[in-house]
Amino acid sequence: MRNPHSTVPGIVSPAIPGRMASLLMSLLYQFDQTQWLSPEALFAQQARQLRVLFAHAAGTVPLYHRRFAAAGLDPEAAVTPETLQRLPVLRRGELLSAGDGLATTALPKSHGKRHAIETSGTTGDPVRLYGTEVTGIFWRACVMREHLWHDRRMDGKLAAIRRARPGAAMAPLGLRSDSWGPASGAIFPTGPAVLLNAASSPSAQLDWLRRERPDYLISLPSNLLVLARHCLEQGAELPGLKQVMTVGEPVTAALRGLVRQAWDVPLKDSYSCEEAGYLAMQCPEREVLHVQSENLLLEVVGDDGEPCGPGETGRVLVTSLHNFATPLIRYDLGDLAEVGAPCGCGRGLPVIARVLGRVPAGS
């Protein structure tokens, strides 16, 4: 049993959590119910939220006011899959050129302060937009759902080998923190977290991991491919490692097999973006990804704009359900993904069989 932080002196069990922990635990309780809804019931829940979002966007963002009018849609009307598809796709170039023109002129006070979000720009010009305290809460809740889905012991050590600014967190020391971060640490006491710049050499990464002896390792698939091969060549093991987690790039079956061969641990993948947070995360029981339908509406559409079915590949469109600062409605993320069949685990959350990466230039 995981015991949360208690914020009342002298009260340890049952714990009385603080404000952020209470908000997150409330969302996680609801997530535990909604994950088992049918796809139709899940969309009905999304449609209720979309109706509020659309009315807000059309009323406070001129671009969306024009789009709803051009599509002949009442932004305050009930949302159906058919009316949704009548809305035009928001392209990356439009988001770039709009700048602050896509930001609301009237952010509800209850959504808290807004903060700037900027993509890395590794695949082009960086996209800039705004999030809110509400979008931050949903991001934290999705982080916690992933930890809980994959039964991670949060009193263990978490190691990350990720991109960092040049010269920062380099071997042999990297950086160290007492907590896994603001999501996990808001609810539970956690073990330490350590970070190493992925620009460190494979041998330096291996030496660092041997010293740190983490329970969990998160890194880019491309880095893990090189690191696992290096460990196999050196006959090196990572005692105590329980799971490998991946972010930022597509995962292949070959990488999963290599991780298992090198370290005898499972690989758990997730799919996210700076613009909208968690998009999908690996099923607790299978290697497919479940769309995080409580956080966003995700569509996979073909060249004709029609929804793709299981086994078909198309472009990923995202609608962030709770971002009232910079509404993103049918935003073309620039990724290709393959739709999966309903998952045997019983969850109604839509399935992505695999993410193929960026749309080829010119497509």
N, C-alpha and C positions, 0 to 999 in steps of 0.2 A: 504493500500500500504506500502511495506517495503522499506525504504530509506537506501541505502548503505552508508558506510563511504565515505566521499570525502577527498581526500588527497591534494587538492589545497586550500590554505588559501583564505577565502572570497567566495568560491564557495560551496554552500550548496545544491542547487537543480537547475537542475539535478546534481547529484553527479558525480565527476570524481574519479573513484576508483583507488587504487594502483595496482601494478603489480600482486600480488597474487590474489586479488579480481577480476581483469580483466581476468586472466586465468580461475579462477573458474566459473565466469559468462559466459565465452565463452563455457566452457564444458557443463554447465547446459543448455544453449540455445540449444546446439546440442542434449543433452539428451532428451530435450522436444520434439524434432523431431523424434529421433530414437526409442523412446519407442513405437511409433505407427506403426513402420514398421512391415511387415509380418515376420514370422520366417525365410522364405527363404531370404528375403532382409537383415535381421539381420545377418544371417550366411554369406552372400556375403560380408558384411562389415567386419566381423570377419576374413574371409578368406584373404582379402587384407592385414590385419595386421599380420595374421599368416605367410603369405609368407615372409614378411620382418623379423619377429621374427625367423622363421626357418632358413633362410639364415644366420642371425647373430649367432644363437646358434651353427649351424653346422660348421661355420667358425672360432669360437672363443672358443668353449668348446669341448675338445676332446671326452668326453663321448657322446655328441650328434652327433658329426661327425661319430663316430662308429655306432650309432643307425640308423641314416639315411642310411648309407651304408649297414648295415645288412638287413634293410627293403627294400632295392632296390629302395629308393626314392630320387629324386632330391630335395634338400631342397629349391631350387629357383623356383621350378615349382608351378603352381597354386594348391591351396589346396581345396580338396573336402572332404565330409564326409567319403568317402571310403578310400582315401589315409591317412586321419587322423587315422582311425582305424587300419591301418597297423603299426603304430608306437607303440612300446612297452610301457606299463604302467611303470611309475617311482614310485617305492615303497619307503615307508618311510625309510626302512633299507638302501636302496641305497643312499638316500639323506644324511643320517647320516654318512655312510661310506665314501662318496665322499668328505665331508667337503668342503674346499675351491676349490677342484677340479671341482666343478660344477659352479664355478664363471667364468665369462667371462675374457678373457685376454685382451680385448680391448673394454672397455665401451665408447660409444660415448660421447664426451664432452658435447653435447647438453642435455644429460640426467641429468647433474648435478652431485654433489658428491654422492657417495654411503654411505649408513649407514647400520649398522648391525641390523638384525632381529632375534629374538630368541623366540621360543614358550615357553609356561610355563612349559612343561614337566609333567603336571599333569597326563597324560595318558601314560607316558613312557619317554625315554630320550629326552631332548629338541632338537629341530631342529634348526640349525643355518644357515642363509643365508643372502643375501644382498638385499636391496632395493635402490631406487634412488630418486632424487627430483621429477622425473616424476611419479613414483608410489605413492609418497606422495601426489601429486596434485590430482591424481585419487581417492585416499582414501578420501581426503577432499571433492571432488565433490560428492562422494557417500553419505557422511555424510549430506551434504546440500540437496541432492535430498530427503533423508529420511525425514528431517525436513519439506521440502516443500510439499512432498506428504501428510504428515499427518497434515499439516496446523498448525504447532506449532508457537506460539507467542514467538519470541526469546527475547523479553524484559521481559519474565517471569523468574522464578527461576527454575533451573534444579538441582535435587538431585540425587546422585548416591550412591547406597549401593553395594559395590563391594569388591572382594578380594583385600587385600593390604598386604604389608609386615607386619610381626608380630609387634604389638604395634603401628603401624602407623594409623592415622585417626580414632582412637577409640573414643567411646562415653565417655563423653557427648558432646564434642565439634566437633570432626571430623576435616575436613579441609575446607577452603573457598577460592574461587577465584572470581575475578571480572567479568570473562567472561566464556562462555560455552566452550571455547577452540579455537585452531588455525583454525579449519574449519569454524565454524560459525562466530567467531570474525574477520576473515579476510575480511568479506563482510559487516556484519551488526553490529551495536551496540547491545549487548546482556545484559540480566540480569545476576545476579550472578549464580555461580555454587557451590554446596556444596557436600562434599564426606564423607561417613562414611564407616569404615571397616566392611565387612559382618560378621566378627568374633564377633561383638557386639551382645549381647543378643536380642531376639525379643522385650522385654520390653524396652531396651535401644534404639533400633531402633525406636520404636513407640514414645517414649518421644522426641527423636531428631526430628522426622518428625513433631510432633505437634509444636515444637518450630520454626522450619524452614519454615513450611507451603509452600512447593514447589508447583509449577504448574505442574511439570513433574517429574516422578520418574523412574529411570532405575536401574535394578538389575538382578541377576540371577534368573531363574525360581524356583530353589529349595529354595532360600531364600524368594522369594515372596510367595511361598506356605505356609511356616511357618509363615511369617509375616501376611498374610491375615487371616489365621486361628486364630492367636493371637488376631487380631483386632475384629474378629467376637465374640470370646470368651469374650473379654473385653467390647464389645459394643462400640468400639472406632471408630470414623470417622476421615477422613483426609480432612477437609474443604479446598476448593480451588484446590484440585488435579484434573487435566484435563485428563491426560493420564499416563499409565504405559508402560514402554518400557523394552523389554527383550533381553538379549544377552547371549551367551556362552553355553546354554544348550537347549535341545528340549522343546518345549511348547506343552502342552496337552489341549484338549477341557475342561477338568476339571479345569485346572488352569485359563483359560479364564473366566469360569463361576464363580470361586471363587473370582477373582479380581472384577468382576462386582457386585457380591453379597456383598463383603466387602466395596468397595469404590465407586461403581456405575460409573466406568470409563472404557473405552475400553483398551485392551492390544494390543500393536503394537510390532511385533516381527521382528528380523533381524537375518541373518545367515552370519557369517564372520569367518575368520581365520587369524592368524598372517602372515602366509605364502603368502596369496594372497589378503587380504583385504576383502571388501564386496563381498559376493557371491550372496546373495539374500536378499530381504527385502519385508515386507508385502505390499500387494496391498493397495492403498488408499481406495478401495471400498469393498474388500473382505478379508477373513482371510487366503488366500493362499499367497505364497511367489513368487515374480518375480525375476528370475535370472538377475543379473546385467551384461548383455551381452556386454555392452560397456567396462567393466573392465576386463572380463575374459570369456573364453569358459568353460562351465560346462557341463560335461557328467554324466549321470547316467547309469551304465552298469550292466548287469546281470553276473552270474557266467561264462557264455559262452563268455563274452566280447561284446555281442551285446547290442545296445541301448535299454533301457527300454521304454515302452510305458505308457500312462496314466493308473494309478492304479497299476503299477508294481513298485517293490522296488529293488534297486541295490546300488552298490558302487558309491561314488562320486569321479569323476576325475576332476581336475581343470588344466587349462592352463592359466597362467597369461599373458595377451596380451602385457603388456608394461614393464615387468621387464627384462631389458637387462643386469642387473648386475648378477643375478642368475636366468637364464631362468628355469621356471617350465613348463614342457610339459607333459600333461597327468599324473599329479601327483595324486596318490591315497591318498586322504586325510584321509582315515580310517573311514569315516562316511557312514551311510546308509540313503537313502532318497527315498521318494515315488514321482514319477512323477505325475503331475497334468494335467488335460485337459486344453485346451486353456481357458483363463479367460474371463468372460463375460464383463469385463471392456473395452475390445477392444485393450488392449496393446498386442503387439506381443512378448514381452519378455517371454521366457519360464517359465513354472510354476512348482514349487515344492509344492505338496500338504502338505507334512510334512517332517520334518527331524527326523529320528528315533534315531540318536546318533551313537555311535561308533560301528564298526564292531566287533562281538564277537571274543574273542581270539581264534586263531587257524583257523579262517575262511579264 
